């Protein structure tokens, strides 16, 4: 079941504007259906990859839910929402909704796939704390390669989780889900990036007031300058170029 998508102006992508309550209700329906579902989120990095890589865009097109994540994406979507009189607060990062998993009923098995051993163990322990009725298991994803991927596939099929948090970084996590889709056991697969480290407390979350101002990128840049600088200073201009070429191509 793919939910209705709304267009994000200018960026030429679409997303599923959901609040925490709306997402919890949607996930509950997925659990009851006992089939395979994909949940992702859009930020400027994912939008750039969608315009650069056809298979990456196909993954997003096939997702059941594409949340609004990242301040610029939410701001552009809100330009349309204001005109239509829709509610405004639809930014939903992984760390916003993961704590709400405890509100799901009949959630008995959760898998945490990705991050290093320390972060994975920490996230498993944290999830087990607010999911007392669920069995939570983890498998780290550090040094991911073909043999790790095969082992993860065997592990998932043996465990048969109902919900999987996969945090291998973008675009690796999406690529894995795309190429292994037909071999994965039925479950809800949520690509969560660095949220495993954040849930574990290994990576510090930005203060909430920075998030409200759309300045989480500055916090990440301060903590991880070599990892984040490219996305902050270079990639937005690449996205502008991709969007211009796309529009020129449509008009030709």
N, C-alpha and C positions, 0 to 999 in steps of 0.2 A: 504494500500500500504506500504510494507516494503522495504526500500531502500537497495541497495547493501551494504553488510558489508565487512570490511577488517579485517583480523586476527591481533590480537596484539601478537607478538611473546612472547614466554615463559609463558605468563599469561593464555593462553588457553581460551580467550574470543574474541569476535569480536565487532567492533564498526563502526559507520558511520562517517567518517572524513568529517566534513563540516566547512566551514568558516561562519562568520555572514551572508554574502550575500547568501550563499548556503542555510543556515537554513531559512532565511526570505523567499526565493523563495519556499522552501519546505512547510513551514507553510501556505503560500498563497495558494498553491495547496490544502492543507488540508481544509482550510476554504471554498474554492470554492466547495469542495466535500461534505461538510455537513454530515460527518460521524465521528465515534469515532476513535481517534488516540492517541498513547502514545509516549511521548518523555522523555528519561532518559539520564543520563550521567555516564560514568565509571571513578571511581577513585580506589585507592587500597582497600578502604573499601568495595565498591560494588563488586569488583573482589573477595575479600575474602568471602563475603556472597554468591556469585554465586557458589563457590566451596564447601561451607558449607551447603547450603540450596537449595534443588532441586526446590522448588516452587519459590524461589527468582530468580533462574536462568531461570525458565520458564517465569517469568514476563519479564525479559530482552530479552529472545528469541522472545517474542510476541510484543515487542515495535517496532514501526515504525521507530524510530530514536534513536540511542544510541550514544551520543556525546562523544568525547574524553575530559575528565576532569581529572585533577591531573597530576602533572609533571612526575612521574615515568611511568604512562600509556602512555603518549604522547611520552616520550623518547623511550620507547620500540617499539612503533608503528613506530617511525621515523627510526629505524634501518632498517626496511623493505622499508620504503618510500625512503630512500636515495639510496638504490640499484635500485629501480624502477624509480628513477628520479622524484618522485612526489613532489609537494609543501610541505613545512615543517610546516607551522604555522596553526595547526588545533586544538590547545587547545581552548576549548570553554566552559567556566563556565557559570552558569546561569546569573551572573551579567554582562557578556560580551554581551549577546544577548537580555536580557530583554529590555534595552533602545531602541533596534532596532524595537520593536513591533510597534512603531509609523509609520513605513514604510509600514505596512500591510493595504491594502484597504479592505473595506467591513467587518472590524472588529468592531462590534457594542456592544458586551457584553463580559466582562471579569470578571472572578471570582478569588478572592484571598482567598485560604483556608489554614489556618494554622497560627502558631506563636501566641503570646499573643495579647491581645486587642490593646495595644499601637502600637506594630509593625505592626499589620494587618491594623489598621487605617492609619498609616503612609504610608504603601506601597500602599494602595488604593488611598490615596491623591496624591502620587508621580506618580502613573500610570495614574491617571486621568489628570495630568498635561501634559503628552506627548501623551495621547490618548484622545484628546478633543472631538472626534466624537463617543467615546465609553462610554457605561454605565459600570462603574466599581463598583463591590460590593464585600464585604469581610465578612468572617466568621472566627473568631479565632479558633485555635485548641488546646489551652492550656488545659491540663487535659483530653485529648482525652479518651473516653470510648465508650461502645456500644451505649449508648443513644445519645452521641454526633455524632457518626457515622450515626445513623438513621436520626438525625436532619439534618446533612449535606447532606444526600441523598435527603431528601425532599426539602431542600433549592435549591440544584442544579437542580432538576427536575422542580421546580417552576420558577427559573430564566432562565434556558436554555441558559447558556453561550456558546459562541463559543470557548473560550479558558480559561483554568483553570490552575492557578499556585498553586500547592499543596506543601506546605512546612511543613510537620509533622516530619521531620527527617527520616533518613534511619535506619532500614528498614520499619518503620511504614507506611510511605506514599506509598511505593510500595505494601505492604500487603493490604492496603485499596483498592488501584486501582485493585489489582488482584482479591480479593474476591467480589468486588462490580461491576466488569466490566459489567456484564449483566444487571445491574440495573441503570447504569449511562446514562444520556442523551448524545446524540451525541455531541462531542466537542473534542478539542485538550487538552489532560491532560499532563502537564509538571511537573515532580517531580523536585523540585528546592531546597530542603533541607533548609538551613539557609538563602537563598537569600532573603526571605521576610523581615527578620530583617535587612539585608544589604541594600536593596532598601530603607527601611524606615529610615535608618541611626541609628537604635538602636544598630546594631553591626558594628563596624568599619572595613572597607575593608583594606587589606594589601596594602602597597605602591606598585605601579605598578612595580618598579624595583625589588622588592622581587619576584613578580609573574614571571617576565622574567627570574629570576635565579632559579625558581622552589622552592622557600623557603617560600611559603605562610604558610606551615605547622608550621614553626617556629613562625610566627606572631600569628597564632591561638593558639599555645602552650603557648605563652606569655600571651595572653588575657584570655584563658580558660584552665589552666593547668590540672585541674581535669577531664574535659570533653575530652581533646584531647590526654593526655599522653598515654592512652591505645592504641589508634590508631597509634601513632607515634612510640612507643617503643616496644609494644608487638605484635600487629596485623600483622606487616610485617613478623615476624618470624613464626607466625601461617600460614600465606599464603604460605611461603616457604615449610612448612611441608605438607600442603594440596596439593601443586603442585607436590611435590616428591611422595607422596602416589598415586596421580592420574596417574603419569607416570609409576610407578611400576605396578599399576593395569592394565594399557593398555598393558604392555609388558607381563604380566602373562598369 
